[in-house]
Amino acid sequence: MKFAERMSRIGVESAFDVLVRARALEATGKNVIHLEIGEPDFPTPRHIVEAAKKALDEGWTHYGPTQGLPELREAIAAHISRTRGIAIGPQNVSVVPGGKPIIFFPMLALLEEGDEVIYPNPGFPIYESMIRFCSARPVPLPLEESRGFSFDLNLFEHLLTDRTRMVVLNSPQNPTGGVIPREDLKEIADLLRDRDVVVLSDEIYSEIYYGEPPASITQFPGMLEKTIILDGFSKTFAMTGWRMGYGVMPEPLVTAVNKLMVNSNSCTASFTQRAGIAALTGPRGEVDAMIAEFQRRRDAIVAGLNTIPGFRCALPGGAFYAFANIGGTGMKSKELADFLLYEAGVAGLDGGCFGEYGDGYIRFSYANSYEKLMEAVARIQNVASHWEEPVAVKR
């Protein structure tokens, strides 16, 4: 079977590869602490589950509008308008099965061969994968630990060219937990406002933060008209398996996304959309408790990682990832990540999975229990004496 050339340009998400290896290791009797997968370990809030059950009983099991149920799009528009301080309506909302289609569809709709896309690196690997799949040119923008994993605005300006068609922003950020400062977003807006450039603002972690609420570039003059907001239910409401995300964008792009939806998914499941209405309009107690627990875990794991010889870990401002600098261990990050999996039973992700500027780091998801996180730190401390020894990692 001969595959189309474009398939050579599409990548994968390494977290799932590591999960497979960790599960295979567990099958041999090895105890593994899973810090590789980026999904909340909490149950979906009860009122959301009950809303889905009710929707099934009421017959919400058939096709719905491609763009999404009007009631859900109304709820999303109200939520985005309130949380970002902007004015958008349901006509600007596209509901899709998960957050990734809001990377996939707008890039397919907007990018031509040779267009340039500036994207954060280290960053969510699907950005670069889709840029390449669309025959566009990925232009990595290094995130710097010394800047709280934001980026150098002078470098950003230097990377802008006449071929720049899209800029991808992600704040709070995966894999670093970094948050782009509001004043930096203002400068980015000033640089982009008069250019023929679209911004893809990945705000999927927008409600998981530990200080001031993250700003959105749509809050600055002239940017709402040229920005796609990516958000969804997976992270905030612990609904990863429900597969429901959404994009907020100018109406002409909504029309294009609708065409791509018709040709691929038809629509997002109706009963999950009814649950989404409950998520956005119902009580927030369980969500607030989850975020408070994430903050407790963040403080504990970062403090623990900073006691390990050769490790240095900045305190993330959002999301649920600790991005540890392991340069002091004398080992490559891929080598060390494998060593920790096979010898310590701790599954993390080599920072190189997120791009070339992630080399030298390991991402640990603290979406696991406080007790497991502390055990993971202890296991790493127990094997730290091996840093300067030749390591033969088992496969």
Buried (B, 14 or more C-beta within 10 A) or exposed (E): EEEEEEEEBEBEBBBEEBBEBBEEBBEEEBEBBBBBBBBBBBEBBEBBBEBBEBBBEEEBEEEBBBBBBEBBBBBBBBBBBEBBEBEBBBEBBBBBBBBBBBBBBBBBBBBEEEBBBBBBBBBBBBBBBBBBBBBBBBBBBBBBBEBBBBBBBEEBEEBBEEEBBBBBBBBBBBBBBBBBBBEBBBBBBBBBBEEEBBBBBBBBBBBBBBEEBBBBBBBBEEBBEBBBBBBBBBBBBBBBEBBBBBBBBBEEBBEBBBEBBEEEBEBBBBBBBBBBBBBBBBEEEBBEEBBEBBBEBBEBBBEBBBEBEBBBBBBBBBBBBBBBBBBEBEBBBBBBBBBBBBBBBBBBBBBBBBBEBBBBBBBBBBBBEEEBBBBBBEBBBEBBEBBEEEBEBEE
